[in-house]
Amino acid sequence: MYKRQRIEQATLLLGDVGLIVLATVLTFILRFGDFSDILHSYTGSTFTTVVFYLLSFYIFEMYTSPGNGNKILYLKRSILSVVVAGGLAIMIFYFYPDWKYGRGLFFIQMSLIWLFCSLWRICYWSVLPKTEGRKKILIIGAGKAGHFYYDWLSEIRSQYEIIGFLDDNPKKTGKKIGNGKVLGTTDMLFDIGRETGVRDIRLAITHELRPRLIRKLLHAKLLGWNIMDMTNEYECNSGRVPVRHIHDEWLVYVEGFYLNKSKLIQNIKQIADIVLSSTLFVVLLPVLLLLSLMIKLDSEGPVIYRQKRLGKDGVPFTLYKFRSMKQDAETNGVMWTQNQDERITGVGKWIRITRLDEIPQLLNVLQGKMSIVGPRPERPEFVSELEEKIPYYFIRQSVKPGITGWAQINYPYGSTVDEALNKLEYDLYYIKNMSLFLDMRIILRTISVILFGKGAR
């Protein structure tokens, strides 16, 4: 599935490149009667616009299938992505007048790019046949992990046909799980393989494998069977680590967590944090002053709200935010924010939706207490409770917390233990796969989250 998704995204990307170039050529033909000037007068500007459109499509999630979701929202995203890319190009060319790109060219180009790329997506998602057939798989393990894996495959667009389950508890033989059932014990692996033609195995076992089962799986592997751990497949395809279905040995031996080992990469990340936060602070200074005035006029209390949070290695620090709640919001004690929370002020609701209340945390980044990207810092009162109820919650504190993060762009605000567990699955994925490239993806996707007000509360 992961490989197929990457192929789909690469196909869409290559199609976009070709269609953007085609739209540019047609723009020159419609405007000037030929396109020869592209080769000697407009090469730099044309290349720049292609890059802007591709980045904008990524930010607005145009390389993600709309599935059965809101098609109107997908349409809005496509329009916004073209408008934003065109607007950025106009701004750039205003400061570089040698790259002569007139308004007439821009409006024709933007219209054609939106039309071509939208039709391309309609054809790709709806018309083009899917050539890859469904693979038959057997799931070894009919416990909680097996149920979880089966339910997950049923929810997503999967190319797998689940033949059934094998489990070494003979009492489970014949038990129904969804549309499948437990076919027998692992001793029957090769018999069932011959009967059904299955050559793909998924391990859904969270405890240590027995030597007898390991030998059978090794034999199957030597015969050319494809054997994969359910945890790894789920991680690759969902961007989450299934916290409830891993164990200590998995965390010890699994590949990943490389950034924690590399001092060089950590230093580069810290330098990037300082440069980016300093730049953003200067650029957003007028916004900071305007928001300060709005908050002061809207309700009584300080403009900046200070709150104790836990940072790397559980060291407490003072986090800065624009105040979005009434001054007496916590007179009844610390509590999670709820939907339609009456403690939130009028201006506070707006700055929470747009994430503008987080801007003062750029000071925390400059202090070295936070990073631009990382798990969100949590309050000590909640951490003590969550560490008791959620396995491996302490791992979040092995890296610097961030203003934005993998969990923030993929999951809405969490206000319960179950929601905190779901967010931890994303945080562990980030910590395990942390890289400068992943940070860049998160920063770009954060722009989309801000523009669409996703997950705010």
WOZIZI-V712814 format. One record per residue. N is the residue number from 0. RES is the residue in three letters. SS is DSSP state (H for helix, E for strand, C for the rest). PSI is psi as a letter, one per 40 degrees, with the letter a starting at -180 (none if undefined). Layout:
# WOZIZI-V712814
[[N:RES:SS:PSI] [N:RES:SS:PSI]]
This chain:
# WOZIZI-V712814
[[0:MET:C:d] [1:TYR:H:d] [2:LYS:H:d] [3:ARG:H:d] [4:GLN:H:d] [5:ARG:H:d] [6:ILE:H:d] [7:GLU:H:d] [8:GLN:H:d] [9:ALA:H:d] [10:THR:H:d] [11:LEU:H:d] [12:LEU:H:d] [13:LEU:H:d] [14:GLY:H:d] [15:ASP:H:d] [16:VAL:H:d] [17:GLY:H:d] [18:LEU:H:d] [19:ILE:H:d] [20:VAL:H:d] [21:LEU:H:d] [22:ALA:H:d] [23:THR:H:d] [24:VAL:H:d] [25:LEU:H:d] [26:THR:H:d] [27:PHE:H:d] [28:ILE:H:d] [29:LEU:H:d] [30:ARG:H:d] [31:PHE:H:e] [32:GLY:C:e] [33:ASP:C:i] [34:PHE:C:f] [35:SER:C:d] [36:ASP:H:d] [37:ILE:H:d] [38:LEU:H:d] [39:HIS:H:d] [40:SER:C:d] [41:TYR:C:e] [42:THR:H:d] [43:GLY:H:d] [44:SER:H:d] [45:THR:H:d] [46:PHE:H:d] [47:THR:H:d] [48:THR:H:d] [49:VAL:H:d] [50:VAL:H:d] [51:PHE:H:d] [52:TYR:H:d] [53:LEU:H:d] [54:LEU:H:d] [55:SER:H:d] [56:PHE:H:d] [57:TYR:H:d] [58:ILE:H:d] [59:PHE:C:e] [60:GLU:C:f] [61:MET:C:e] [62:TYR:C:e] [63:THR:C:h] [64:SER:C:h] [65:PRO:C:e] [66:GLY:C:b] [67:ASN:C:e] [68:GLY:C:a] [69:ASN:C:h] [70:LYS:H:d] [71:ILE:H:d] [72:LEU:H:d] [73:TYR:H:d] [74:LEU:H:d] [75:LYS:H:d] [76:ARG:H:d] [77:SER:H:d] [78:ILE:H:d] [79:LEU:H:d] [80:SER:H:d] [81:VAL:H:d] [82:VAL:H:d] [83:VAL:H:d] [84:ALA:H:d] [85:GLY:H:d] [86:GLY:H:d] [87:LEU:H:d] [88:ALA:H:d] [89:ILE:H:d] [90:MET:H:d] [91:ILE:H:d] [92:PHE:H:d] [93:TYR:H:d] [94:PHE:H:e] [95:TYR:C:g] [96:PRO:C:e] [97:ASP:C:d] [98:TRP:C:g] [99:LYS:C:h] [100:TYR:C:h] [101:GLY:C:i] [102:ARG:H:d] [103:GLY:H:d] [104:LEU:H:d] [105:PHE:H:d] [106:PHE:H:d] [107:ILE:H:d] [108:GLN:H:d] [109:MET:H:d] [110:SER:H:d] [111:LEU:H:d] [112:ILE:H:d] [113:TRP:H:d] [114:LEU:H:d] [115:PHE:H:d] [116:CYS:H:d] [117:SER:H:d] [118:LEU:H:d] [119:TRP:H:d] [120:ARG:H:d] [121:ILE:H:d] [122:CYS:H:d] [123:TYR:H:d] [124:TRP:H:d] [125:SER:H:d] [126:VAL:H:d] [127:LEU:C:h] [128:PRO:C:i] [129:LYS:C:h] [130:THR:C:d] [131:GLU:C:h] [132:GLY:C:i] [133:ARG:C:h] [134:LYS:E:h] [135:LYS:E:h] [136:ILE:E:i] [137:LEU:E:h] [138:ILE:E:h] [139:ILE:E:h] [140:GLY:C:h] [141:ALA:C:f] [142:GLY:C:a] [143:LYS:H:d] [144:ALA:H:d] [145:GLY:H:d] [146:HIS:H:d] [147:PHE:H:d] [148:TYR:H:d] [149:TYR:H:d] [150:ASP:H:d] [151:TRP:H:d] [152:LEU:H:d] [153:SER:H:d] [154:GLU:H:d] [155:ILE:C:i] [156:ARG:C:g] [157:SER:C:i] [158:GLN:C:e] [159:TYR:E:i] [160:GLU:E:h] [161:ILE:E:h] [162:ILE:E:d] [163:GLY:E:a] [164:PHE:E:i] [165:LEU:E:h] [166:ASP:C:h] [167:ASP:C:e] [168:ASN:C:h] [169:PRO:H:d] [170:LYS:H:d] [171:LYS:H:e] [172:THR:C:h] [173:GLY:C:e] [174:LYS:C:h] [175:LYS:E:h] [176:ILE:E:h] [177:GLY:C:b] [178:ASN:C:e] [179:GLY:E:a] [180:LYS:E:i] [181:VAL:E:h] [182:LEU:E:e] [183:GLY:E:a] [184:THR:C:i] [185:THR:H:e] [186:ASP:H:e] [187:MET:H:e] [188:LEU:H:d] [189:PHE:H:d] [190:ASP:H:d] [191:ILE:H:d] [192:GLY:H:d] [193:ARG:H:d] [194:GLU:H:d] [195:THR:H:e] [196:GLY:C:e] [197:VAL:C:h] [198:ARG:C:e] [199:ASP:E:h] [200:ILE:E:h] [201:ARG:E:h] [202:LEU:E:h] [203:ALA:C:f] [204:ILE:C:h] [205:THR:C:e] [206:HIS:C:i] [207:GLU:C:h] [208:LEU:C:i] [209:ARG:C:i] [210:PRO:H:d] [211:ARG:H:d] [212:LEU:H:d] [213:ILE:H:d] [214:ARG:H:d] [215:LYS:H:d] [216:LEU:H:d] [217:LEU:H:d] [218:HIS:H:d] [219:ALA:H:d] [220:LYS:H:d] [221:LEU:H:d] [222:LEU:C:e] [223:GLY:C:e] [224:TRP:C:i] [225:ASN:E:h] [226:ILE:E:h] [227:MET:E:i] [228:ASP:E:h] [229:MET:H:d] [230:THR:H:d] [231:ASN:H:d] [232:GLU:H:d] [233:TYR:H:d] [234:GLU:H:d] [235:CYS:H:d] [236:ASN:H:e] [237:SER:H:e] [238:GLY:C:f] [239:ARG:C:i] [240:VAL:C:h] [241:PRO:C:g] [242:VAL:H:d] [243:ARG:H:e] [244:HIS:H:f] [245:ILE:C:i] [246:HIS:C:i] [247:ASP:H:d] [248:GLU:H:d] [249:TRP:H:d] [250:LEU:H:d] [251:VAL:H:d] [252:TYR:H:e] [253:VAL:C:i] [254:GLU:C:i] [255:GLY:C:a] [256:PHE:C:f] [257:TYR:C:d] [258:LEU:C:d] [259:ASN:C:d] [260:LYS:C:d] [261:SER:C:h] [262:LYS:H:d] [263:LEU:H:d] [264:ILE:H:d] [265:GLN:H:d] [266:ASN:H:d] [267:ILE:H:d] [268:LYS:H:d] [269:GLN:H:d] [270:ILE:H:d] [271:ALA:H:d] [272:ASP:H:d] [273:ILE:H:d] [274:VAL:H:d] [275:LEU:H:d] [276:SER:H:d] [277:SER:H:d] [278:THR:H:d] [279:LEU:H:d] [280:PHE:H:d] [281:VAL:H:d] [282:VAL:H:d] [283:LEU:C:e] [284:LEU:H:d] [285:PRO:H:d] [286:VAL:H:d] [287:LEU:H:d] [288:LEU:H:d] [289:LEU:H:d] [290:LEU:H:d] [291:SER:H:d] [292:LEU:H:d] [293:MET:H:d] [294:ILE:H:d] [295:LYS:H:d] [296:LEU:H:d] [297:ASP:H:d] [298:SER:C:i] [299:GLU:C:i] [300:GLY:C:i] [301:PRO:C:i] [302:VAL:C:d] [303:ILE:E:h] [304:TYR:E:h] [305:ARG:E:h] [306:GLN:E:h] [307:LYS:E:h] [308:ARG:E:i] [309:LEU:E:h] [310:GLY:C:a] [311:LYS:H:h] [312:ASP:H:f] [313:GLY:H:e] [314:VAL:C:h] [315:PRO:E:i] [316:PHE:E:i] [317:THR:E:h] [318:LEU:E:i] [319:TYR:E:h] [320:LYS:E:i] [321:PHE:E:h] [322:ARG:C:h] [323:SER:C:e] [324:MET:E:i] [325:LYS:C:i] [326:GLN:C:d] [327:ASP:C:f] [328:ALA:C:d] [329:GLU:C:f] [330:THR:C:d] [331:ASN:C:e] [332:GLY:C:i] [333:VAL:C:h] [334:MET:C:i] [335:TRP:C:i] [336:THR:C:h] [337:GLN:C:i] [338:ASN:C:h] [339:GLN:C:f] [340:ASP:C:h] [341:GLU:C:e] [342:ARG:C:e] [343:ILE:E:h] [344:THR:C:i] [345:GLY:H:d] [346:VAL:H:d] [347:GLY:H:d] [348:LYS:H:d] [349:TRP:H:d] [350:ILE:H:d] [351:ARG:H:d] [352:ILE:H:d] [353:THR:C:e] [354:ARG:C:e] [355:LEU:H:e] [356:ASP:H:e] [357:GLU:H:e] [358:ILE:C:d] [359:PRO:C:e] [360:GLN:H:e] [361:LEU:H:d] [362:LEU:H:d] [363:ASN:H:d] [364:VAL:H:d] [365:LEU:H:d] [366:GLN:C:e] [367:GLY:C:e] [368:LYS:C:d] [369:MET:E:i] [370:SER:E:i] [371:ILE:E:d] [372:VAL:E:h] [373:GLY:C:i] [374:PRO:C:i] [375:ARG:C:h] [376:PRO:C:h] [377:GLU:E:i] [378:ARG:C:i] [379:PRO:H:d] [380:GLU:H:d] [381:PHE:H:d] [382:VAL:H:d] [383:SER:H:d] [384:GLU:H:d] [385:LEU:H:d] [386:GLU:H:d] [387:GLU:H:d] [388:LYS:H:e] [389:ILE:C:h] [390:PRO:C:i] [391:TYR:C:e] [392:TYR:H:d] [393:PHE:H:d] [394:ILE:H:d] [395:ARG:H:d] [396:GLN:H:e] [397:SER:H:e] [398:VAL:C:i] [399:LYS:C:h] [400:PRO:E:i] [401:GLY:E:i] [402:ILE:E:d] [403:THR:E:i] [404:GLY:C:i] [405:TRP:H:d] [406:ALA:H:d] [407:GLN:H:d] [408:ILE:H:e] [409:ASN:H:e] [410:TYR:C:i] [411:PRO:C:i] [412:TYR:C:h] [413:GLY:C:h] [414:SER:C:e] [415:THR:C:i] [416:VAL:H:d] [417:ASP:H:d] [418:GLU:H:d] [419:ALA:H:d] [420:LEU:H:d] [421:ASN:H:d] [422:LYS:H:d] [423:LEU:H:d] [424:GLU:H:d] [425:TYR:H:d] [426:ASP:H:d] [427:LEU:H:d] [428:TYR:H:d] [429:TYR:H:d] [430:ILE:H:d] [431:LYS:H:d] [432:ASN:H:e] [433:MET:C:h] [434:SER:C:i] [435:LEU:H:d] [436:PHE:H:d] [437:LEU:H:d] [438:ASP:H:d] [439:MET:H:d] [440:ARG:H:d] [441:ILE:H:d] [442:ILE:H:d] [443:LEU:H:d] [444:ARG:H:d] [445:THR:H:d] [446:ILE:H:d] [447:SER:H:d] [448:VAL:H:d] [449:ILE:H:d] [450:LEU:H:d] [451:PHE:H:e] [452:GLY:C:f] [453:LYS:C:h] [454:GLY:C:e] [455:ALA:C:i] [456:ARG:C:none]]
